[in-house]
Amino acid sequence: MSDRINTRIDTSLKKKAVKVFDRLGLTEAEAIRLFYAQVELQQGIPFPLMIPNAHTLEAFEEAKHPQKLSSFKNFRALRSRTGT
């Protein structure tokens, strides 16, 4: 017995994933079955899921405005600024 799963997925993401599946010699259905098998085997999502902390969220916001980020002429200047 088997069940059917219907879901919506972003077209661009699907196309990119299918390219990877093709290189691996997998169909989309096989890739989904592999994912489910790994969830069952590992008793969880088979890759780390993390909620970013405040420091990481702040870095994400800074990265949205690269013109405001510090730049350095060389590695020595960076080390001097960061005290390392």
mmCIF file of the N, C-alpha and C atoms, coordinates in Angstrom:
data_MODEL
# 
_entry.id   MODEL 
# 
loop_
_atom_site.group_PDB 
_atom_site.id 
_atom_site.type_symbol 
_atom_site.label_atom_id 
_atom_site.label_alt_id 
_atom_site.label_comp_id 
_atom_site.label_asym_id 
_atom_site.label_entity_id 
_atom_site.label_seq_id 
_atom_site.pdbx_PDB_ins_code 
_atom_site.Cartn_x 
_atom_site.Cartn_y 
_atom_site.Cartn_z 
_atom_site.occupancy 
_atom_site.B_iso_or_equiv 
_atom_site.pdbx_formal_charge 
_atom_site.auth_seq_id 
_atom_site.auth_comp_id 
_atom_site.auth_asym_id 
_atom_site.auth_atom_id 
_atom_site.pdbx_PDB_model_num 
ATOM 1   N N  . MET A 1 1  ? 0.845  -1.184 0.000   1.00 0.00 ? 1  MET A N  1 
ATOM 2   C CA . MET A 1 1  ? 0.000  0.000  0.000   1.00 0.00 ? 1  MET A CA 1 
ATOM 3   C C  . MET A 1 1  ? 0.889  1.246  0.000   1.00 0.00 ? 1  MET A C  1 
ATOM 4   N N  . SER A 1 2  ? 0.458  2.262  -0.706  1.00 0.00 ? 2  SER A N  1 
ATOM 5   C CA . SER A 1 2  ? 1.200  3.524  -0.717  1.00 0.00 ? 2  SER A CA 1 
ATOM 6   C C  . SER A 1 2  ? 0.222  4.686  -0.718  1.00 0.00 ? 2  SER A C  1 
ATOM 7   N N  . ASP A 1 3  ? 0.689  5.806  -0.200  1.00 0.00 ? 3  ASP A N  1 
ATOM 8   C CA . ASP A 1 3  ? -0.109 7.031  -0.162  1.00 0.00 ? 3  ASP A CA 1 
ATOM 9   C C  . ASP A 1 3  ? 0.420  8.015  -1.192  1.00 0.00 ? 3  ASP A C  1 
ATOM 10  N N  . ARG A 1 4  ? -0.440 8.915  -1.614  1.00 0.00 ? 4  ARG A N  1 
ATOM 11  C CA . ARG A 1 4  ? -0.073 9.973  -2.548  1.00 0.00 ? 4  ARG A CA 1 
ATOM 12  C C  . ARG A 1 4  ? 0.106  11.260 -1.756  1.00 0.00 ? 4  ARG A C  1 
ATOM 13  N N  . ILE A 1 5  ? 1.130  12.029 -2.138  1.00 0.00 ? 5  ILE A N  1 
ATOM 14  C CA . ILE A 1 5  ? 1.381  13.334 -1.527  1.00 0.00 ? 5  ILE A CA 1 
ATOM 15  C C  . ILE A 1 5  ? 1.274  14.386 -2.621  1.00 0.00 ? 5  ILE A C  1 
ATOM 16  N N  . ASN A 1 6  ? 0.481  15.411 -2.394  1.00 0.00 ? 6  ASN A N  1 
ATOM 17  C CA . ASN A 1 6  ? 0.370  16.543 -3.315  1.00 0.00 ? 6  ASN A CA 1 
ATOM 18  C C  . ASN A 1 6  ? 0.833  17.786 -2.575  1.00 0.00 ? 6  ASN A C  1 
ATOM 19  N N  . THR A 1 7  ? 1.740  18.529 -3.187  1.00 0.00 ? 7  THR A N  1 
ATOM 20  C CA . THR A 1 7  ? 2.248  19.743 -2.549  1.00 0.00 ? 7  THR A CA 1 
ATOM 21  C C  . THR A 1 7  ? 2.637  20.761 -3.604  1.00 0.00 ? 7  THR A C  1 
ATOM 22  N N  . ARG A 1 8  ? 2.731  22.002 -3.194  1.00 0.00 ? 8  ARG A N  1 
ATOM 23  C CA . ARG A 1 8  ? 3.185  23.061 -4.093  1.00 0.00 ? 8  ARG A CA 1 
ATOM 24  C C  . ARG A 1 8  ? 4.617  23.412 -3.716  1.00 0.00 ? 8  ARG A C  1 
ATOM 25  N N  . ILE A 1 9  ? 5.420  23.716 -4.742  1.00 0.00 ? 9  ILE A N  1 
ATOM 26  C CA . ILE A 1 9  ? 6.807  24.100 -4.505  1.00 0.00 ? 9  ILE A CA 1 
ATOM 27  C C  . ILE A 1 9  ? 7.196  25.151 -5.530  1.00 0.00 ? 9  ILE A C  1 
ATOM 28  N N  . ASP A 1 10 ? 8.026  26.077 -5.123  1.00 0.00 ? 10 ASP A N  1 
ATOM 29  C CA . ASP A 1 10 ? 8.486  27.144 -6.001  1.00 0.00 ? 10 ASP A CA 1 
ATOM 30  C C  . ASP A 1 10 ? 9.091  26.543 -7.279  1.00 0.00 ? 10 ASP A C  1 
ATOM 31  N N  . THR A 1 11 ? 8.687  27.065 -8.426  1.00 0.00 ? 11 THR A N  1 
ATOM 32  C CA . THR A 1 11 ? 9.119  26.528 -9.720  1.00 0.00 ? 11 THR A CA 1 
ATOM 33  C C  . THR A 1 11 ? 10.632 26.542 -9.869  1.00 0.00 ? 11 THR A C  1 
ATOM 34  N N  . SER A 1 12 ? 11.255 27.641 -9.496  1.00 0.00 ? 12 SER A N  1 
ATOM 35  C CA . SER A 1 12 ? 12.707 27.751 -9.625  1.00 0.00 ? 12 SER A CA 1 
ATOM 36  C C  . SER A 1 12 ? 13.420 26.732 -8.744  1.00 0.00 ? 12 SER A C  1 
ATOM 37  N N  . LEU A 1 13 ? 12.972 26.590 -7.516  1.00 0.00 ? 13 LEU A N  1 
ATOM 38  C CA . LEU A 1 13 ? 13.571 25.616 -6.604  1.00 0.00 ? 13 LEU A CA 1 
ATOM 39  C C  . LEU A 1 13 ? 13.418 24.206 -7.156  1.00 0.00 ? 13 LEU A C  1 
ATOM 40  N N  . LYS A 1 14 ? 12.249 23.896 -7.671  1.00 0.00 ? 14 LYS A N  1 
ATOM 41  C CA . LYS A 1 14 ? 11.993 22.563 -8.225  1.00 0.00 ? 14 LYS A CA 1 
ATOM 42  C C  . LYS A 1 14 ? 12.942 22.271 -9.385  1.00 0.00 ? 14 LYS A C  1 
ATOM 43  N N  . LYS A 1 15 ? 13.089 23.223 -10.300 1.00 0.00 ? 15 LYS A N  1 
ATOM 44  C CA . LYS A 1 15 ? 13.970 23.020 -11.458 1.00 0.00 ? 15 LYS A CA 1 
ATOM 45  C C  . LYS A 1 15 ? 15.408 22.777 -11.014 1.00 0.00 ? 15 LYS A C  1 
ATOM 46  N N  . LYS A 1 16 ? 15.862 23.553 -10.042 1.00 0.00 ? 16 LYS A N  1 
ATOM 47  C CA . LYS A 1 16 ? 17.237 23.397 -9.551  1.00 0.00 ? 16 LYS A CA 1 
ATOM 48  C C  . LYS A 1 16 ? 17.422 22.051 -8.868  1.00 0.00 ? 16 LYS A C  1 
ATOM 49  N N  . ALA A 1 17 ? 16.440 21.645 -8.078  1.00 0.00 ? 17 ALA A N  1 
ATOM 50  C CA . ALA A 1 17 ? 16.526 20.351 -7.389  1.00 0.00 ? 17 ALA A CA 1 
ATOM 51  C C  . ALA A 1 17 ? 16.498 19.201 -8.391  1.00 0.00 ? 17 ALA A C  1 
ATOM 52  N N  . VAL A 1 18 ? 15.658 19.299 -9.410  1.00 0.00 ? 18 VAL A N  1 
ATOM 53  C CA . VAL A 1 18 ? 15.564 18.236 -10.417 1.00 0.00 ? 18 VAL A CA 1 
ATOM 54  C C  . VAL A 1 18 ? 16.903 18.066 -11.135 1.00 0.00 ? 18 VAL A C  1 
ATOM 55  N N  . LYS A 1 19 ? 17.624 19.155 -11.373 1.00 0.00 ? 19 LYS A N  1 
ATOM 56  C CA . LYS A 1 19 ? 18.956 19.052 -11.994 1.00 0.00 ? 19 LYS A CA 1 
ATOM 57  C C  . LYS A 1 19 ? 19.886 18.214 -11.119 1.00 0.00 ? 19 LYS A C  1 
ATOM 58  N N  . VAL A 1 20 ? 19.821 18.438 -9.815  1.00 0.00 ? 20 VAL A N  1 
ATOM 59  C CA . VAL A 1 20 ? 20.642 17.652 -8.883  1.00 0.00 ? 20 VAL A CA 1 
ATOM 60  C C  . VAL A 1 20 ? 20.194 16.194 -8.897  1.00 0.00 ? 20 VAL A C  1 
ATOM 61  N N  . PHE A 1 21 ? 18.891 15.964 -8.828  1.00 0.00 ? 21 PHE A N  1 
ATOM 62  C CA . PHE A 1 21 ? 18.373 14.591 -8.862  1.00 0.00 ? 21 PHE A CA 1 
ATOM 63  C C  . PHE A 1 21 ? 18.829 13.882 -10.138 1.00 0.00 ? 21 PHE A C  1 
ATOM 64  N N  . ASP A 1 22 ? 18.772 14.582 -11.274 1.00 0.00 ? 22 ASP A N  1 
ATOM 65  C CA . ASP A 1 22 ? 19.195 13.993 -12.546 1.00 0.00 ? 22 ASP A CA 1 
ATOM 66  C C  . ASP A 1 22 ? 20.659 13.565 -12.484 1.00 0.00 ? 22 ASP A C  1 
ATOM 67  N N  . ARG A 1 23 ? 21.509 14.429 -11.923 1.00 0.00 ? 23 ARG A N  1 
ATOM 68  C CA . ARG A 1 23 ? 22.933 14.095 -11.814 1.00 0.00 ? 23 ARG A CA 1 
ATOM 69  C C  . ARG A 1 23 ? 23.151 12.882 -10.909 1.00 0.00 ? 23 ARG A C  1 
ATOM 70  N N  . LEU A 1 24 ? 22.267 12.711 -9.939  1.00 0.00 ? 24 LEU A N  1 
ATOM 71  C CA . LEU A 1 24 ? 22.357 11.569 -9.024  1.00 0.00 ? 24 LEU A CA 1 
ATOM 72  C C  . LEU A 1 24 ? 21.648 10.332 -9.567  1.00 0.00 ? 24 LEU A C  1 
ATOM 73  N N  . GLY A 1 25 ? 20.961 10.492 -10.688 1.00 0.00 ? 25 GLY A N  1 
ATOM 74  C CA . GLY A 1 25 ? 20.230 9.370  -11.270 1.00 0.00 ? 25 GLY A CA 1 
ATOM 75  C C  . GLY A 1 25 ? 18.946 9.044  -10.529 1.00 0.00 ? 25 GLY A C  1 
ATOM 76  N N  . LEU A 1 26 ? 18.351 10.062 -9.909  1.00 0.00 ? 26 LEU A N  1 
ATOM 77  C CA . LEU A 1 26 ? 17.119 9.880  -9.135  1.00 0.00 ? 26 LEU A CA 1 
ATOM 78  C C  . LEU A 1 26 ? 15.943 10.577 -9.798  1.00 0.00 ? 26 LEU A C  1 
ATOM 79  N N  . THR A 1 27 ? 14.777 9.979  -9.661  1.00 0.00 ? 27 THR A N  1 
ATOM 80  C CA . THR A 1 27 ? 13.554 10.686 -10.033 1.00 0.00 ? 27 THR A CA 1 
ATOM 81  C C  . THR A 1 27 ? 13.141 11.541 -8.840  1.00 0.00 ? 27 THR A C  1 
ATOM 82  N N  . GLU A 1 28 ? 12.211 12.451 -9.071  1.00 0.00 ? 28 GLU A N  1 
ATOM 83  C CA . GLU A 1 28 ? 11.700 13.255 -7.957  1.00 0.00 ? 28 GLU A CA 1 
ATOM 84  C C  . GLU A 1 28 ? 11.055 12.361 -6.904  1.00 0.00 ? 28 GLU A C  1 
ATOM 85  N N  . ALA A 1 29 ? 10.293 11.376 -7.349  1.00 0.00 ? 29 ALA A N  1 
ATOM 86  C CA . ALA A 1 29 ? 9.624  10.466 -6.411  1.00 0.00 ? 29 ALA A CA 1 
ATOM 87  C C  . ALA A 1 29 ? 10.646 9.699  -5.575  1.00 0.00 ? 29 ALA A C  1 
ATOM 88  N N  . GLU A 1 30 ? 11.729 9.246  -6.210  1.00 0.00 ? 30 GLU A N  1 
ATOM 89  C CA . GLU A 1 30 ? 12.767 8.521  -5.462  1.00 0.00 ? 30 GLU A CA 1 
ATOM 90  C C  . GLU A 1 30 ? 13.434 9.428  -4.433  1.00 0.00 ? 30 GLU A C  1 
ATOM 91  N N  . ALA A 1 31 ? 13.686 10.670 -4.814  1.00 0.00 ? 31 ALA A N  1 
ATOM 92  C CA . ALA A 1 31 ? 14.312 11.611 -3.887  1.00 0.00 ? 31 ALA A CA 1 
ATOM 93  C C  . ALA A 1 31 ? 13.411 11.862 -2.678  1.00 0.00 ? 31 ALA A C  1 
ATOM 94  N N  . ILE A 1 32 ? 12.121 11.996 -2.927  1.00 0.00 ? 32 ILE A N  1 
ATOM 95  C CA . ILE A 1 32 ? 11.177 12.208 -1.820  1.00 0.00 ? 32 ILE A CA 1 
ATOM 96  C C  . ILE A 1 32 ? 11.117 10.969 -0.934  1.00 0.00 ? 32 ILE A C  1 
ATOM 97  N N  . ARG A 1 33 ? 11.101 9.777  -1.550  1.00 0.00 ? 33 ARG A N  1 
ATOM 98  C CA . ARG A 1 33 ? 11.098 8.548  -0.749  1.00 0.00 ? 33 ARG A CA 1 
ATOM 99  C C  . ARG A 1 33 ? 12.371 8.433  0.083   1.00 0.00 ? 33 ARG A C  1 
ATOM 100 N N  . LEU A 1 34 ? 13.516 8.827  -0.488  1.00 0.00 ? 34 LEU A N  1 
ATOM 101 C CA . LEU A 1 34 ? 14.774 8.815  0.271   1.00 0.00 ? 34 LEU A CA 1 
ATOM 102 C C  . LEU A 1 34 ? 14.702 9.760  1.465   1.00 0.00 ? 34 LEU A C  1 
ATOM 103 N N  . PHE A 1 35 ? 14.136 10.936 1.255   1.00 0.00 ? 35 PHE A N  1 
ATOM 104 C CA . PHE A 1 35 ? 13.983 11.892 2.354   1.00 0.00 ? 35 PHE A CA 1 
ATOM 105 C C  . PHE A 1 35 ? 13.152 11.274 3.474   1.00 0.00 ? 35 PHE A C  1 
ATOM 106 N N  . TYR A 1 36 ? 12.016 10.697 3.129   1.00 0.00 ? 36 TYR A N  1 
ATOM 107 C CA . TYR A 1 36 ? 11.145 10.076 4.130   1.00 0.00 ? 36 TYR A CA 1 
ATOM 108 C C  . TYR A 1 36 ? 11.859 8.930  4.842   1.00 0.00 ? 36 TYR A C  1 
ATOM 109 N N  . ALA A 1 37 ? 12.616 8.126  4.084   1.00 0.00 ? 37 ALA A N  1 
ATOM 110 C CA . ALA A 1 37 ? 13.342 7.005  4.693   1.00 0.00 ? 37 ALA A CA 1 
ATOM 111 C C  . ALA A 1 37 ? 14.371 7.512  5.700   1.00 0.00 ? 37 ALA A C  1 
ATOM 112 N N  . GLN A 1 38 ? 15.047 8.613  5.366   1.00 0.00 ? 38 GLN A N  1 
ATOM 113 C CA . GLN A 1 38 ? 16.035 9.176  6.285   1.00 0.00 ? 38 GLN A CA 1 
ATOM 114 C C  . GLN A 1 38 ? 15.376 9.768  7.525   1.00 0.00 ? 38 GLN A C  1 
ATOM 115 N N  . VAL A 1 39 ? 14.228 10.390 7.355   1.00 0.00 ? 39 VAL A N  1 
ATOM 116 C CA . VAL A 1 39 ? 13.487 10.915 8.514   1.00 0.00 ? 39 VAL A CA 1 
ATOM 117 C C  . VAL A 1 39 ? 13.157 9.766  9.459   1.00 0.00 ? 39 VAL A C  1 
ATOM 118 N N  . GLU A 1 40 ? 12.673 8.667  8.911   1.00 0.00 ? 40 GLU A N  1 
ATOM 119 C CA . GLU A 1 40 ? 12.318 7.516  9.747   1.00 0.00 ? 40 GLU A CA 1 
ATOM 120 C C  . GLU A 1 40 ? 13.562 6.917  10.395  1.00 0.00 ? 40 GLU A C  1 
ATOM 121 N N  . LEU A 1 41 ? 14.631 6.742  9.622   1.00 0.00 ? 41 LEU A N  1 
ATOM 122 C CA . LEU A 1 41 ? 15.863 6.139  10.125  1.00 0.00 ? 41 LEU A CA 1 
ATOM 123 C C  . LEU A 1 41 ? 16.483 6.968  11.244  1.00 0.00 ? 41 LEU A C  1 
ATOM 124 N N  . GLN A 1 42 ? 16.533 8.286  11.046  1.00 0.00 ? 42 GLN A N  1 
ATOM 125 C CA . GLN A 1 42 ? 17.174 9.170  12.020  1.00 0.00 ? 42 GLN A CA 1 
ATOM 126 C C  . GLN A 1 42 ? 16.207 9.689  13.081  1.00 0.00 ? 42 GLN A C  1 
ATOM 127 N N  . GLN A 1 43 ? 14.931 9.392  12.896  1.00 0.00 ? 43 GLN A N  1 
ATOM 128 C CA . GLN A 1 43 ? 13.899 9.865  13.822  1.00 0.00 ? 43 GLN A CA 1 
ATOM 129 C C  . GLN A 1 43 ? 13.917 11.386 13.942  1.00 0.00 ? 43 GLN A C  1 
ATOM 130 N N  . GLY A 1 44 ? 14.105 12.037 12.816  1.00 0.00 ? 44 GLY A N  1 
ATOM 131 C CA . GLY A 1 44 ? 14.109 13.494 12.764  1.00 0.00 ? 44 GLY A CA 1 
ATOM 132 C C  . GLY A 1 44 ? 14.463 13.956 11.369  1.00 0.00 ? 44 GLY A C  1 
ATOM 133 N N  . ILE A 1 45 ? 14.497 15.259 11.190  1.00 0.00 ? 45 ILE A N  1 
ATOM 134 C CA . ILE A 1 45 ? 14.887 15.839 9.901   1.00 0.00 ? 45 ILE A CA 1 
ATOM 135 C C  . ILE A 1 45 ? 16.363 15.499 9.675   1.00 0.00 ? 45 ILE A C  1 
ATOM 136 N N  . PRO A 1 46 ? 16.739 15.012 8.490   1.00 0.00 ? 46 PRO A N  1 
ATOM 137 C CA . PRO A 1 46 ? 18.104 14.524 8.275   1.00 0.00 ? 46 PRO A CA 1 
ATOM 138 C C  . PRO A 1 46 ? 19.144 15.613 7.996   1.00 0.00 ? 46 PRO A C  1 
ATOM 139 N N  . PHE A 1 47 ? 18.899 16.794 8.468   1.00 0.00 ? 47 PHE A N  1 
ATOM 140 C CA . PHE A 1 47 ? 19.869 17.883 8.391   1.00 0.00 ? 47 PHE A CA 1 
ATOM 141 C C  . PHE A 1 47 ? 19.538 18.846 9.517   1.00 0.00 ? 47 PHE A C  1 
ATOM 142 N N  . PRO A 1 48 ? 20.517 19.632 9.960   1.00 0.00 ? 48 PRO A N  1 
ATOM 143 C CA . PRO A 1 48 ? 20.260 20.511 11.111  1.00 0.00 ? 48 PRO A CA 1 
ATOM 144 C C  . PRO A 1 48 ? 19.277 21.632 10.777  1.00 0.00 ? 48 PRO A C  1 
ATOM 145 N N  . LEU A 1 49 ? 18.343 21.852 11.670  1.00 0.00 ? 49 LEU A N  1 
ATOM 146 C CA . LEU A 1 49 ? 17.416 22.978 11.580  1.00 0.00 ? 49 LEU A CA 1 
ATOM 147 C C  . LEU A 1 49 ? 17.706 23.877 12.771  1.00 0.00 ? 49 LEU A C  1 
ATOM 148 N N  . MET A 1 50 ? 18.018 25.133 12.497  1.00 0.00 ? 50 MET A N  1 
ATOM 149 C CA . MET A 1 50 ? 18.366 26.032 13.582  1.00 0.00 ? 50 MET A CA 1 
ATOM 150 C C  . MET A 1 50 ? 17.645 27.359 13.425  1.00 0.00 ? 50 MET A C  1 
ATOM 151 N N  . ILE A 1 51 ? 17.263 27.923 14.537  1.00 0.00 ? 51 ILE A N  1 
ATOM 152 C CA . ILE A 1 51 ? 16.695 29.265 14.554  1.00 0.00 ? 51 ILE A CA 1 
ATOM 153 C C  . ILE A 1 51 ? 17.857 30.210 14.814  1.00 0.00 ? 51 ILE A C  1 
ATOM 154 N N  . PRO A 1 52 ? 18.095 31.179 13.932  1.00 0.00 ? 52 PRO A N  1 
ATOM 155 C CA . PRO A 1 52 ? 19.235 32.071 14.127  1.00 0.00 ? 52 PRO A CA 1 
ATOM 156 C C  . PRO A 1 52 ? 19.104 32.886 15.414  1.00 0.00 ? 52 PRO A C  1 
ATOM 157 N N  . ASN A 1 53 ? 20.248 33.062 16.091  1.00 0.00 ? 53 ASN A N  1 
ATOM 158 C CA . ASN A 1 53 ? 20.241 33.882 17.301  1.00 0.00 ? 53 ASN A CA 1 
ATOM 159 C C  . ASN A 1 53 ? 20.293 35.359 16.917  1.00 0.00 ? 53 ASN A C  1 
ATOM 160 N N  . ALA A 1 54 ? 20.211 36.228 17.904  1.00 0.00 ? 54 ALA A N  1 
ATOM 161 C CA . ALA A 1 54 ? 20.158 37.676 17.657  1.00 0.00 ? 54 ALA A CA 1 
ATOM 162 C C  . ALA A 1 54 ? 21.394 38.161 16.907  1.00 0.00 ? 54 ALA A C  1 
ATOM 163 N N  . HIS A 1 55 ? 22.560 37.629 17.245  1.00 0.00 ? 55 HIS A N  1 
ATOM 164 C CA . HIS A 1 55 ? 23.806 38.052 16.587  1.00 0.00 ? 55 HIS A CA 1 
ATOM 165 C C  . HIS A 1 55 ? 23.772 37.697 15.094  1.00 0.00 ? 55 HIS A C  1 
ATOM 166 N N  . THR A 1 56 ? 23.286 36.501 14.779  1.00 0.00 ? 56 THR A N  1 
ATOM 167 C CA . THR A 1 56 ? 23.190 36.074 13.383  1.00 0.00 ? 56 THR A CA 1 
ATOM 168 C C  . THR A 1 56 ? 22.167 36.910 12.624  1.00 0.00 ? 56 THR A C  1 
ATOM 169 N N  . LEU A 1 57 ? 21.025 37.183 13.240  1.00 0.00 ? 57 LEU A N  1 
ATOM 170 C CA . LEU A 1 57 ? 20.010 38.020 12.592  1.00 0.00 ? 57 LEU A CA 1 
ATOM 171 C C  . LEU A 1 57 ? 20.554 39.417 12.309  1.00 0.00 ? 57 LEU A C  1 
ATOM 172 N N  . GLU A 1 58 ? 21.340 39.951 13.241  1.00 0.00 ? 58 GLU A N  1 
ATOM 173 C CA . GLU A 1 58 ? 21.960 41.264 13.040  1.00 0.00 ? 58 GLU A CA 1 
ATOM 174 C C  . GLU A 1 58 ? 22.919 41.223 11.848  1.00 0.00 ? 58 GLU A C  1 
ATOM 175 N N  . ALA A 1 59 ? 23.685 40.147 11.728  1.00 0.00 ? 59 ALA A N  1 
ATOM 176 C CA . ALA A 1 59 ? 24.599 40.000 10.594  1.00 0.00 ? 59 ALA A CA 1 
ATOM 177 C C  . ALA A 1 59 ? 23.828 39.914 9.279   1.00 0.00 ? 59 ALA A C  1 
ATOM 178 N N  . PHE A 1 60 ? 22.682 39.219 9.281   1.00 0.00 ? 60 PHE A N  1 
ATOM 179 C CA . PHE A 1 60 ? 21.850 39.153 8.078   1.00 0.00 ? 60 PHE A CA 1 
ATOM 180 C C  . PHE A 1 60 ? 21.408 40.552 7.658   1.00 0.00 ? 60 PHE A C  1 
ATOM 181 N N  . GLU A 1 61 ? 20.986 41.351 8.622   1.00 0.00 ? 61 GLU A N  1 
ATOM 182 C CA . GLU A 1 61 ? 20.538 42.714 8.330   1.00 0.00 ? 61 GLU A CA 1 
ATOM 183 C C  . GLU A 1 61 ? 21.685 43.554 7.782   1.00 0.00 ? 61 GLU A C  1 
ATOM 184 N N  . GLU A 1 62 ? 22.868 43.428 8.389   1.00 0.00 ? 62 GLU A N  1 
ATOM 185 C CA . GLU A 1 62 ? 24.038 44.175 7.912   1.00 0.00 ? 62 GLU A CA 1 
ATOM 186 C C  . GLU A 1 62 ? 24.368 43.802 6.470   1.00 0.00 ? 62 GLU A C  1 
ATOM 187 N N  . ALA A 1 63 ? 24.245 42.532 6.145   1.00 0.00 ? 63 ALA A N  1 
ATOM 188 C CA . ALA A 1 63 ? 24.584 42.059 4.805   1.00 0.00 ? 63 ALA A CA 1 
ATOM 189 C C  . ALA A 1 63 ? 23.637 42.598 3.736   1.00 0.00 ? 63 ALA A C  1 
ATOM 190 N N  . LYS A 1 64 ? 22.462 43.050 4.132   1.00 0.00 ? 64 LYS A N  1 
ATOM 191 C CA . LYS A 1 64 ? 21.519 43.634 3.180   1.00 0.00 ? 64 LYS A CA 1 
ATOM 192 C C  . LYS A 1 64 ? 21.990 44.999 2.682   1.00 0.00 ? 64 LYS A C  1 
ATOM 193 N N  . HIS A 1 65 ? 22.966 45.590 3.381   1.00 0.00 ? 65 HIS A N  1 
ATOM 194 C CA . HIS A 1 65 ? 23.483 46.915 3.033   1.00 0.00 ? 65 HIS A CA 1 
ATOM 195 C C  . HIS A 1 65 ? 25.006 46.849 2.936   1.00 0.00 ? 65 HIS A C  1 
ATOM 196 N N  . PRO A 1 66 ? 25.534 46.195 1.896   1.00 0.00 ? 66 PRO A N  1 
ATOM 197 C CA . PRO A 1 66 ? 26.982 45.993 1.808   1.00 0.00 ? 66 PRO A CA 1 
ATOM 198 C C  . PRO A 1 66 ? 27.782 47.291 1.766   1.00 0.00 ? 66 PRO A C  1 
ATOM 199 N N  . GLN A 1 67 ? 27.162 48.360 1.306   1.00 0.00 ? 67 GLN A N  1 
ATOM 200 C CA . GLN A 1 67 ? 27.879 49.633 1.245   1.00 0.00 ? 67 GLN A CA 1 
ATOM 201 C C  . GLN A 1 67 ? 28.229 50.143 2.639   1.00 0.00 ? 67 GLN A C  1 
ATOM 202 N N  . LYS A 1 68 ? 27.545 49.663 3.665   1.00 0.00 ? 68 LYS A N  1 
ATOM 203 C CA . LYS A 1 68 ? 27.808 50.091 5.039   1.00 0.00 ? 68 LYS A CA 1 
ATOM 204 C C  . LYS A 1 68 ? 28.808 49.179 5.758   1.00 0.00 ? 68 LYS A C  1 
ATOM 205 N N  . LEU A 1 69 ? 29.195 48.083 5.123   1.00 0.00 ? 69 LEU A N  1 
ATOM 206 C CA . LEU A 1 69 ? 30.113 47.145 5.761   1.00 0.00 ? 69 LEU A CA 1 
ATOM 207 C C  . LEU A 1 69 ? 31.541 47.673 5.722   1.00 0.00 ? 69 LEU A C  1 
ATOM 208 N N  . SER A 1 70 ? 32.319 47.315 6.730   1.00 0.00 ? 70 SER A N  1 
ATOM 209 C CA . SER A 1 70 ? 33.725 47.716 6.781   1.00 0.00 ? 70 SER A CA 1 
ATOM 210 C C  . SER A 1 70 ? 34.511 46.957 5.729   1.00 0.00 ? 70 SER A C  1 
ATOM 211 N N  . SER A 1 71 ? 35.525 47.605 5.196   1.00 0.00 ? 71 SER A N  1 
ATOM 212 C CA . SER A 1 71 ? 36.442 46.922 4.285   1.00 0.00 ? 71 SER A CA 1 
ATOM 213 C C  . SER A 1 71 ? 37.865 47.227 4.745   1.00 0.00 ? 71 SER A C  1 
ATOM 214 N N  . PHE A 1 72 ? 38.785 46.380 4.351   1.00 0.00 ? 72 PHE A N  1 
ATOM 215 C CA . PHE A 1 72 ? 40.165 46.506 4.801   1.00 0.00 ? 72 PHE A CA 1 
ATOM 216 C C  . PHE A 1 72 ? 41.094 46.346 3.614   1.00 0.00 ? 72 PHE A C  1 
ATOM 217 N N  . LYS A 1 73 ? 42.206 47.084 3.642   1.00 0.00 ? 73 LYS A N  1 
ATOM 218 C CA . LYS A 1 73 ? 43.162 47.023 2.535   1.00 0.00 ? 73 LYS A CA 1 
ATOM 219 C C  . LYS A 1 73 ? 43.906 45.698 2.510   1.00 0.00 ? 73 LYS A C  1 
ATOM 220 N N  . ASN A 1 74 ? 44.084 45.095 3.683   1.00 0.00 ? 74 ASN A N  1 
ATOM 221 C CA . ASN A 1 74 ? 44.809 43.833 3.753   1.00 0.00 ? 74 ASN A CA 1 
ATOM 222 C C  . ASN A 1 74 ? 44.440 43.095 5.040   1.00 0.00 ? 74 ASN A C  1 
ATOM 223 N N  . PHE A 1 75 ? 44.955 41.883 5.143   1.00 0.00 ? 75 PHE A N  1 
ATOM 224 C CA . PHE A 1 75 ? 44.637 41.038 6.291   1.00 0.00 ? 75 PHE A CA 1 
ATOM 225 C C  . PHE A 1 75 ? 45.178 41.633 7.589   1.00 0.00 ? 75 PHE A C  1 
ATOM 226 N N  . ARG A 1 76 ? 46.341 42.247 7.524   1.00 0.00 ? 76 ARG A N  1 
ATOM 227 C CA . ARG A 1 76 ? 46.932 42.865 8.717   1.00 0.00 ? 76 ARG A CA 1 
ATOM 228 C C  . ARG A 1 76 ? 46.007 43.947 9.273   1.00 0.00 ? 76 ARG A C  1 
ATOM 229 N N  . ALA A 1 77 ? 45.423 44.756 8.407   1.00 0.00 ? 77 ALA A N  1 
ATOM 230 C CA . ALA A 1 77 ? 44.505 45.814 8.851   1.00 0.00 ? 77 ALA A CA 1 
ATOM 231 C C  . ALA A 1 77 ? 43.264 45.211 9.499   1.00 0.00 ? 77 ALA A C  1 
ATOM 232 N N  . LEU A 1 78 ? 42.765 44.135 8.938   1.00 0.00 ? 78 LEU A N  1 
ATOM 233 C CA . LEU A 1 78 ? 41.611 43.449 9.528   1.00 0.00 ? 78 LEU A CA 1 
ATOM 234 C C  . LEU A 1 78 ? 41.954 42.928 10.916  1.00 0.00 ? 78 LEU A C  1 
ATOM 235 N N  . ARG A 1 79 ? 43.105 42.269 11.040  1.00 0.00 ? 79 ARG A N  1 
ATOM 236 C CA . ARG A 1 79 ? 43.512 41.728 12.343  1.00 0.00 ? 79 ARG A CA 1 
ATOM 237 C C  . ARG A 1 79 ? 43.706 42.840 13.357  1.00 0.00 ? 79 ARG A C  1 
ATOM 238 N N  . SER A 1 80 ? 44.250 43.947 12.916  1.00 0.00 ? 80 SER A N  1 
ATOM 239 C CA . SER A 1 80 ? 44.457 45.078 13.822  1.00 0.00 ? 80 SER A CA 1 
ATOM 240 C C  . SER A 1 80 ? 43.120 45.603 14.334  1.00 0.00 ? 80 SER A C  1 
ATOM 241 N N  . ARG A 1 81 ? 42.150 45.712 13.436  1.00 0.00 ? 81 ARG A N  1 
ATOM 242 C CA . ARG A 1 81 ? 40.825 46.228 13.802  1.00 0.00 ? 81 ARG A CA 1 
ATOM 243 C C  . ARG A 1 81 ? 40.071 45.293 14.735  1.00 0.00 ? 81 ARG A C  1 
ATOM 244 N N  . THR A 1 82 ? 40.221 43.983 14.513  1.00 0.00 ? 82 THR A N  1 
ATOM 245 C CA . THR A 1 82 ? 39.481 43.015 15.317  1.00 0.00 ? 82 THR A CA 1 
ATOM 246 C C  . THR A 1 82 ? 40.250 42.562 16.555  1.00 0.00 ? 82 THR A C  1 
ATOM 247 N N  . GLY A 1 83 ? 41.508 42.960 16.659  1.00 0.00 ? 83 GLY A N  1 
ATOM 248 C CA . GLY A 1 83 ? 42.299 42.594 17.828  1.00 0.00 ? 83 GLY A CA 1 
ATOM 249 C C  . GLY A 1 83 ? 42.693 41.132 17.863  1.00 0.00 ? 83 GLY A C  1 
ATOM 250 N N  . THR A 1 84 ? 42.854 40.542 16.697  1.00 0.00 ? 84 THR A N  1 
ATOM 251 C CA . THR A 1 84 ? 43.265 39.128 16.661  1.00 0.00 ? 84 THR A CA 1 
ATOM 252 C C  . THR A 1 84 ? 44.651 38.974 16.103  1.00 0.00 ? 84 THR A C  1 
# 
